[in-house]
Amino acid sequence: MKVKATQLKEWSNATFSPLAWQRIALRSLPVLIENGIELDDIENPQDGMILEGDVLTSLIESVENIYKTEVPATLINA
């Protein structure tokens, strides 16, 4: 599984609220830090930033926990 960070951010903010991505990132912050990703990097991702592995799993779980919604399969590996 992998997804462009910008696509997941845009989907989150459009689907839930303009601050959704920030909430999701904060919920996943410990995993992000463990993987060398700073909060500023995830809040304002570069266009080529790819999320995968533990980082993506944590972000997907955060979406499910906060918003009780699954990330569409069409978004992942797009």
N, CA, C and O atoms as a GROMACS GRO file, in nm:
protein
  312
    1MET      N    1   0.084  -0.119   0.000
    1MET     CA    2   0.000   0.000   0.000
    1MET      C    3   0.088   0.124   0.000
    1MET      O    4   0.188   0.132   0.072
    2LYS      N    5   0.050   0.219  -0.082
    2LYS     CA    6   0.116   0.348  -0.079
    2LYS      C    7   0.023   0.453  -0.137
    2LYS      O    8  -0.070   0.423  -0.213
    3VAL      N    9   0.049   0.577  -0.099
    3VAL     CA   10  -0.032   0.688  -0.148
    3VAL      C   11   0.053   0.815  -0.143
    3VAL      O   12   0.140   0.830  -0.057
    4LYS      N   13   0.026   0.906  -0.234
    4LYS     CA   14   0.092   1.036  -0.229
    4LYS      C   15   0.035   1.113  -0.110
    4LYS      O   16  -0.087   1.116  -0.089
    5ALA      N   17   0.122   1.172  -0.034
    5ALA     CA   18   0.078   1.248   0.084
    5ALA      C   19  -0.016   1.361   0.046
    5ALA      O   20  -0.114   1.387   0.116
    6THR      N   21   0.011   1.427  -0.065
    6THR     CA   22  -0.074   1.539  -0.106
    6THR      C   23  -0.215   1.491  -0.140
    6THR      O   24  -0.312   1.562  -0.112
    7GLN      N   25  -0.228   1.373  -0.200
    7GLN     CA   26  -0.360   1.321  -0.233
    7GLN      C   27  -0.440   1.287  -0.108
    7GLN      O   28  -0.559   1.317  -0.099
    8LEU      N   29  -0.373   1.224  -0.011
    8LEU     CA   30  -0.442   1.188   0.113
    8LEU      C   31  -0.481   1.314   0.190
    8LEU      O   32  -0.590   1.320   0.248
    9LYS      N   33  -0.394   1.412   0.190
    9LYS     CA   34  -0.425   1.539   0.258
    9LYS      C   35  -0.544   1.608   0.192
    9LYS      O   36  -0.637   1.651   0.260
   10GLU      N   37  -0.542   1.618   0.059
   10GLU     CA   38  -0.652   1.684  -0.012
   10GLU      C   39  -0.784   1.611   0.009
   10GLU      O   40  -0.888   1.675   0.030
   11TRP      N   41  -0.781   1.478   0.003
   11TRP     CA   42  -0.903   1.400   0.026
   11TRP      C   43  -0.956   1.424   0.167
   11TRP      O   44  -1.076   1.445   0.185
   12SER      N   45  -0.868   1.421   0.265
   12SER     CA   46  -0.909   1.438   0.406
   12SER      C   47  -0.972   1.576   0.428
   12SER      O   48  -1.079   1.586   0.488
   13ASN      N   49  -0.906   1.678   0.380
   13ASN     CA   50  -0.957   1.814   0.401
   13ASN      C   51  -1.087   1.838   0.326
   13ASN      O   52  -1.175   1.909   0.375
   14ALA      N   53  -1.101   1.780   0.207
   14ALA     CA   54  -1.223   1.796   0.129
   14ALA      C   55  -1.339   1.713   0.186
   14ALA      O   56  -1.454   1.755   0.181
   15THR      N   57  -1.307   1.597   0.239
   15THR     CA   58  -1.411   1.506   0.289
   15THR      C   59  -1.462   1.546   0.427
   15THR      O   60  -1.582   1.535   0.454
   16PHE      N   61  -1.372   1.590   0.514
   16PHE     CA   62  -1.410   1.614   0.653
   16PHE      C   63  -1.413   1.762   0.691
   16PHE      O   64  -1.519   1.815   0.725
   17SER      N   65  -1.300   1.828   0.686
   17SER     CA   66  -1.294   1.970   0.721
   17SER      C   67  -1.157   2.023   0.681
   17SER      O   68  -1.065   1.945   0.657
   18PRO      N   69  -1.142   2.156   0.673
   18PRO     CA   70  -1.013   2.213   0.635
   18PRO      C   71  -0.898   2.179   0.732
   18PRO      O   72  -0.782   2.188   0.694
   19LEU      N   73  -0.930   2.140   0.853
   19LEU     CA   74  -0.826   2.105   0.950
   19LEU      C   75  -0.815   1.954   0.973
   19LEU      O   76  -0.745   1.910   1.064
   20ALA      N   77  -0.883   1.875   0.893
   20ALA     CA   78  -0.884   1.730   0.912
   20ALA      C   79  -0.743   1.670   0.904
   20ALA      O   80  -0.706   1.589   0.988
   21TRP      N   81  -0.667   1.711   0.804
   21TRP     CA   82  -0.534   1.654   0.788
   21TRP      C   83  -0.446   1.682   0.909
   21TRP      O   84  -0.368   1.596   0.951
   22GLN      N   85  -0.458   1.800   0.965
   22GLN     CA   86  -0.380   1.835   1.083
   22GLN      C   87  -0.417   1.744   1.200
   22GLN      O   88  -0.328   1.697   1.272
   23ARG      N   89  -0.544   1.718   1.220
   23ARG     CA   90  -0.589   1.629   1.327
   23ARG      C   91  -0.537   1.487   1.305
   23ARG      O   92  -0.491   1.422   1.399
   24ILE      N   93  -0.544   1.440   1.182
   24ILE     CA   94  -0.497   1.306   1.149
   24ILE      C   95  -0.347   1.295   1.174
   24ILE      O   96  -0.300   1.198   1.233
   25ALA      N   97  -0.273   1.395   1.129
   25ALA     CA   98  -0.127   1.395   1.148
   25ALA      C   99  -0.090   1.397   1.296
   25ALA      O  100   0.001   1.326   1.338
   26LEU      N  101  -0.160   1.477   1.374
   26LEU     CA  102  -0.131   1.484   1.518
   26LEU      C  103  -0.158   1.350   1.586
   26LEU      O  104  -0.083   1.310   1.676
   27ARG      N  105  -0.263   1.282   1.546
   27ARG     CA  106  -0.296   1.152   1.605
   27ARG      C  107  -0.186   1.050   1.572
   27ARG      O  108  -0.159   0.960   1.652
   28SER      N  109  -0.123   1.064   1.456
   28SER     CA  110  -0.020   0.970   1.411
   28SER      C  111   0.121   1.018   1.442
   28SER      O  112   0.218   0.953   1.400
   29LEU      N  113   0.135   1.128   1.511
   29LEU     CA  114   0.266   1.190   1.533
   29LEU      C  115   0.373   1.096   1.589
   29LEU      O  116   0.485   1.099   1.539
   30PRO      N  117   0.344   1.012   1.690
   30PRO     CA  118   0.451   0.924   1.739
   30PRO      C  119   0.509   0.833   1.630
   30PRO      O  120   0.630   0.812   1.624
   31VAL      N  121   0.424   0.779   1.545
   31VAL     CA  122   0.472   0.692   1.436
   31VAL      C  123   0.547   0.774   1.332
   31VAL      O  124   0.648   0.728   1.279
   32LEU      N  125   0.499   0.892   1.303
   32LEU     CA  126   0.568   0.979   1.209
   32LEU      C  127   0.709   1.009   1.257
   32LEU      O  128   0.805   0.998   1.181
   33ILE      N  129   0.722   1.047   1.382
   33ILE     CA  130   0.853   1.081   1.438
   33ILE      C  131   0.945   0.959   1.437
   33ILE      O  132   1.063   0.972   1.404
   34GLU      N  133   0.891   0.841   1.472
   34GLU     CA  134   0.972   0.718   1.468
   34GLU      C  135   1.028   0.692   1.328
   34GLU      O  136   1.134   0.630   1.314
   35ASN      N  137   0.958   0.738   1.228
   35ASN     CA  138   0.999   0.716   1.090
   35ASN      C  139   1.068   0.837   1.028
   35ASN      O  140   1.085   0.844   0.906
   36GLY      N  141   1.107   0.931   1.112
   36GLY     CA  142   1.186   1.046   1.066
   36GLY      C  143   1.108   1.154   0.994
   36GLY      O  144   1.165   1.233   0.920
   37ILE      N  145   0.976   1.157   1.016
   37ILE     CA  146   0.893   1.259   0.950
   37ILE      C  147   0.852   1.362   1.054
   37ILE      O  148   0.787   1.330   1.154
   38GLU      N  149   0.889   1.485   1.029
   38GLU     CA  150   0.854   1.595   1.119
   38GLU      C  151   0.710   1.641   1.093
   38GLU      O  152   0.657   1.622   0.983
   39LEU      N  153   0.649   1.700   1.194
   39LEU     CA  154   0.511   1.748   1.181
   39LEU      C  155   0.495   1.845   1.065
   39LEU      O  156   0.399   1.836   0.990
   40ASP      N  157   0.589   1.937   1.051
   40ASP     CA  158   0.580   2.035   0.942
   40ASP      C  159   0.586   1.967   0.805
   40ASP      O  160   0.519   2.010   0.711
   41ASP      N  161   0.666   1.860   0.794
   41ASP     CA  162   0.678   1.788   0.667
   41ASP      C  163   0.547   1.721   0.627
   41ASP      O  164   0.513   1.715   0.509
   42ILE      N  165   0.473   1.669   0.724
   42ILE     CA  166   0.348   1.601   0.693
   42ILE      C  167   0.232   1.700   0.678
   42ILE      O  168   0.140   1.676   0.600
   43GLU      N  169   0.237   1.810   0.751
   43GLU     CA  170   0.131   1.911   0.737
   43GLU      C  171   0.138   1.981   0.602
   43GLU      O  172   0.036   2.021   0.547
   44ASN      N  173   0.259   1.996   0.550
   44ASN     CA  174   0.281   2.062   0.420
   44ASN      C  175   0.368   1.972   0.333
   44ASN      O  176   0.483   2.005   0.304
   45PRO      N  177   0.312   1.858   0.291
   45PRO     CA  178   0.395   1.761   0.219
   45PRO      C  179   0.439   1.808   0.081
   45PRO      O  180   0.366   1.879   0.011
   46GLN      N  181   0.560   1.768   0.044
   46GLN     CA  182   0.609   1.793  -0.091
   46GLN      C  183   0.529   1.707  -0.188
   46GLN      O  184   0.477   1.602  -0.149
   47ASP      N  185   0.518   1.749  -0.311
   47ASP     CA  186   0.436   1.679  -0.410
   47ASP      C  187   0.477   1.533  -0.429
   47ASP      O  188   0.391   1.448  -0.454
   48GLY      N  189   0.604   1.502  -0.418
   48GLY     CA  190   0.651   1.366  -0.441
   48GLY      C  191   0.655   1.278  -0.318
   48GLY      O  192   0.700   1.164  -0.326
   49MET      N  193   0.609   1.327  -0.204
   49MET     CA  194   0.615   1.250  -0.080
   49MET      C  195   0.519   1.131  -0.086
   49MET      O  196   0.398   1.149  -0.105
   50ILE      N  197   0.574   1.010  -0.069
   50ILE     CA  198   0.495   0.888  -0.072
   50ILE      C  199   0.483   0.834   0.071
   50ILE      O  200   0.582   0.824   0.143
   51LEU      N  201   0.362   0.798   0.109
   51LEU     CA  202   0.337   0.740   0.240
   51LEU      C  203   0.314   0.591   0.221
   51LEU      O  204   0.236   0.549   0.135
   52GLU      N  205   0.382   0.510   0.304
   52GLU     CA  206   0.366   0.366   0.297
   52GLU      C  207   0.406   0.303   0.430
   52GLU      O  208   0.454   0.372   0.520
   53GLY      N  209   0.388   0.175   0.442
   53GLY     CA  210   0.428   0.101   0.561
   53GLY      C  211   0.357   0.148   0.687
   53GLY      O  212   0.238   0.179   0.685
   54ASP      N  213   0.433   0.153   0.798
   54ASP     CA  214   0.378   0.190   0.928
   54ASP      C  215   0.316   0.330   0.928
   54ASP      O  216   0.215   0.354   0.995
   55VAL      N  217   0.376   0.420   0.852
   55VAL     CA  218   0.326   0.558   0.847
   55VAL      C  219   0.186   0.560   0.786
   55VAL      O  220   0.094   0.620   0.843
   56LEU      N  221   0.170   0.496   0.671
   56LEU     CA  222   0.040   0.495   0.607
   56LEU      C  223  -0.064   0.421   0.691
   56LEU      O  224  -0.178   0.465   0.702
   57THR      N  225  -0.023   0.309   0.750
   57THR     CA  226  -0.114   0.233   0.836
   57THR      C  227  -0.164   0.320   0.951
   57THR      O  228  -0.283   0.319   0.982
   58SER      N  229  -0.073   0.393   1.013
   58SER     CA  230  -0.110   0.480   1.125
   58SER      C  231  -0.206   0.590   1.081
   58SER      O  232  -0.303   0.620   1.150
   59LEU      N  233  -0.180   0.652   0.967
   59LEU     CA  234  -0.267   0.758   0.917
   59LEU      C  235  -0.405   0.705   0.883
   59LEU      O  236  -0.505   0.770   0.912
   60ILE      N  237  -0.411   0.587   0.822
   60ILE     CA  238  -0.541   0.526   0.790
   60ILE      C  239  -0.617   0.495   0.919
   60ILE      O  240  -0.738   0.519   0.927
   61GLU      N  241  -0.547   0.441   1.019
   61GLU     CA  242  -0.613   0.412   1.147
   61GLU      C  243  -0.661   0.540   1.214
   61GLU      O  244  -0.767   0.540   1.277
   62SER      N  245  -0.586   0.647   1.200
   62SER     CA  246  -0.629   0.776   1.256
   62SER      C  247  -0.757   0.825   1.190
   62SER      O  248  -0.847   0.874   1.258
   63VAL      N  249  -0.766   0.812   1.058
   63VAL     CA  250  -0.889   0.850   0.988
   63VAL      C  251  -1.005   0.768   1.041
   63VAL      O  252  -1.112   0.822   1.070
   64GLU      N  253  -0.985   0.637   1.054
   64GLU     CA  254  -1.091   0.549   1.101
   64GLU      C  255  -1.133   0.582   1.244
   64GLU      O  256  -1.251   0.580   1.277
   65ASN      N  257  -1.035   0.612   1.330
   65ASN     CA  258  -1.065   0.642   1.470
   65ASN      C  259  -1.132   0.778   1.488
   65ASN      O  260  -1.226   0.791   1.567
   66ILE      N  261  -1.085   0.878   1.418
   66ILE     CA  262  -1.138   1.013   1.436
   66ILE      C  263  -1.271   1.030   1.364
   66ILE      O  264  -1.367   1.083   1.421
   67TYR      N  265  -1.278   0.985   1.238
   67TYR     CA  266  -1.393   1.015   1.153
   67TYR      C  267  -1.484   0.895   1.125
   67TYR      O  268  -1.586   0.908   1.057
   68LYS      N  269  -1.447   0.778   1.179
   68LYS     CA  270  -1.530   0.657   1.160
   68LYS      C  271  -1.557   0.631   1.012
   68LYS      O  272  -1.667   0.591   0.973
   69THR      N  273  -1.454   0.654   0.931
   69THR     CA  274  -1.463   0.639   0.785
   69THR      C  275  -1.336   0.570   0.736
   69THR      O  276  -1.228   0.593   0.789
   70GLU      N  277  -1.351   0.486   0.633
   70GLU     CA  278  -1.236   0.421   0.574
   70GLU      C  279  -1.182   0.506   0.459
   70GLU      O  280  -1.258   0.572   0.388
   71VAL      N  281  -1.051   0.503   0.444
   71VAL     CA  282  -0.989   0.569   0.329
   71VAL      C  283  -1.025   0.485   0.206
   71VAL      O  284  -1.006   0.363   0.207
   72PRO      N  285  -1.077   0.547   0.100
   72PRO     CA  286  -1.117   0.469  -0.018
   72PRO      C  287  -1.000   0.392  -0.079
   72PRO      O  288  -0.889   0.444  -0.092
   73ALA      N  289  -1.025   0.268  -0.115
   73ALA     CA  290  -0.922   0.185  -0.177
   73ALA      C  291  -0.871   0.247  -0.307
   73ALA      O  292  -0.756   0.227  -0.344
   74THR      N  293  -0.956   0.323  -0.375
   74THR     CA  294  -0.915   0.387  -0.500
   74THR      C  295  -0.809   0.494  -0.478
   74THR      O  296  -0.733   0.526  -0.569
   75LEU      N  297  -0.802   0.548  -0.358
   75LEU     CA  298  -0.702   0.649  -0.325
   75LEU      C  299  -0.566   0.586  -0.299
   75LEU      O  300  -0.462   0.644  -0.333
   76ILE      N  301  -0.567   0.470  -0.238
   76ILE     CA  302  -0.443   0.400  -0.206
   76ILE      C  303  -0.393   0.328  -0.331
   76ILE      O  304  -0.471   0.265  -0.403
   77ASN      N  305  -0.264   0.339  -0.356
   77ASN     CA  306  -0.200   0.283  -0.475
   77ASN      C  307  -0.246   0.350  -0.603
   77ASN      O  308  -0.231   0.293  -0.711
   78ALA      N  309  -0.301   0.472  -0.593
   78ALA     CA  310  -0.347   0.542  -0.714
   78ALA      C  311  -0.228   0.601  -0.788
   78ALA      O  312  -0.246   0.665  -0.892
   0.00000   0.00000   0.00000
